[in-house]
């Protein structure tokens, strides 16, 4: 018995089905670099968040107020939650940087760690991350995501895509 034509190309039918979208590739211009690419193969709909590649900043993102300058003293770290993301906001000599709050080793809270210059040390197992790039000092090929920070007046603004 012959199969119906509708089953002949089941893979094509799945790829055309909006419930199973193809991987999406997004190109976003950056202030520091010409172009970078994001691959979101697990995106299920258009409003799903995309994550930047390690070390890249997003200049087209929307900025949100997360703190006042007086709330984060130089050499200190503050834990902020923005759009469901836990972020460590660091003040390095008056310059603000933001990285993911969770250590890639065991998920330690980086905002509870110690800031030594531009290095943030995890309080659980002493893994150190550069707050400027998000790179792990022991292995620069690994790291956490960074976020663009702006200071306008007395407000600290954070960019999240």
HUTAMO-V842794 format. One record per residue. N is the residue number from 0. RES is the residue in one letter. OMEGA is omega in radians with two decimals (* if undefined). Layout:
BEGIN
N & RES & OMEGA
N & RES & OMEGA
END
This chain:
BEGIN
0 & X & -3.08
1 & X & 3.11
2 & X & 3.07
3 & X & -3.11
4 & X & -3.11
5 & X & 3.13
6 & X & -3.06
7 & X & -3.11
8 & X & -3.08
9 & X & 3.13
10 & X & 3.11
11 & X & 3.14
12 & X & 3.13
13 & X & -3.10
14 & X & 3.10
15 & X & -3.11
16 & X & -3.13
17 & X & 3.10
18 & X & 3.14
19 & X & -3.07
20 & X & 3.06
21 & X & 3.07
22 & X & -3.11
23 & X & 3.09
24 & X & -3.04
25 & X & 3.07
26 & X & -3.11
27 & X & 3.10
28 & X & -3.13
29 & X & -3.14
30 & X & -3.08
31 & X & -3.09
32 & X & -3.12
33 & X & -3.12
34 & X & 2.94
35 & X & -3.03
36 & X & 3.04
37 & X & 3.09
38 & X & -3.12
39 & X & -3.08
40 & X & -3.12
41 & X & -3.14
42 & X & -3.13
43 & X & 3.07
44 & X & -2.99
45 & X & -3.09
46 & X & 3.13
47 & X & -3.10
48 & X & 3.05
49 & X & -3.13
50 & X & 3.11
51 & X & 3.02
52 & X & -3.10
53 & X & 3.04
54 & X & -3.14
55 & X & 3.09
56 & X & -3.12
57 & X & -3.07
58 & X & -3.10
59 & X & -3.10
60 & X & 3.11
61 & X & -3.12
62 & X & 3.13
63 & X & 3.09
64 & X & 3.14
65 & X & -3.11
66 & X & 2.95
67 & X & -3.13
68 & X & -3.10
69 & X & -3.12
70 & X & -3.12
71 & X & -3.13
72 & X & 3.08
73 & X & -3.12
74 & X & -3.11
75 & X & -3.13
76 & X & 3.12
77 & X & 3.07
78 & X & 3.07
79 & X & 3.06
80 & X & -3.13
81 & X & -3.13
82 & X & 3.09
83 & X & 3.13
84 & X & 3.10
85 & X & -2.99
86 & X & 3.05
87 & X & 3.12
88 & X & -3.02
89 & X & 3.05
90 & X & -3.14
91 & X & 3.12
92 & X & 3.13
93 & X & 3.07
94 & X & -3.07
95 & X & 3.07
96 & X & 3.13
97 & X & 3.10
98 & X & 3.05
99 & X & -3.05
100 & X & -3.03
101 & X & 3.12
102 & X & -3.12
103 & X & -3.13
104 & X & -3.12
105 & X & 3.09
106 & X & 3.13
107 & X & -3.12
108 & X & -3.08
109 & X & -3.14
110 & X & 3.09
111 & X & -3.12
112 & X & -3.07
113 & X & 3.13
114 & X & 3.13
115 & X & -3.02
116 & X & 3.10
117 & X & 3.12
118 & X & 3.10
119 & X & -3.07
120 & X & 3.09
121 & X & -3.11
122 & X & -3.08
123 & X & -3.04
124 & X & 3.01
125 & X & 3.01
126 & X & -3.09
127 & X & 3.13
128 & X & 3.02
129 & X & -3.09
130 & X & 3.12
131 & X & -3.05
132 & X & -3.08
133 & X & -3.08
134 & X & 3.03
135 & X & -3.09
136 & X & 3.13
137 & X & -3.11
138 & X & -3.07
139 & X & 3.09
140 & X & 3.12
141 & X & 3.11
142 & X & 3.13
143 & X & -3.14
144 & X & 3.06
145 & X & -3.13
146 & X & 3.13
147 & X & -3.12
148 & X & 3.04
149 & X & 3.04
150 & X & 3.10
151 & X & -3.08
152 & X & 3.11
153 & X & -3.09
154 & X & 3.03
155 & X & -3.11
156 & X & -3.08
157 & X & 3.14
158 & X & 3.06
159 & X & 3.12
160 & X & *
END
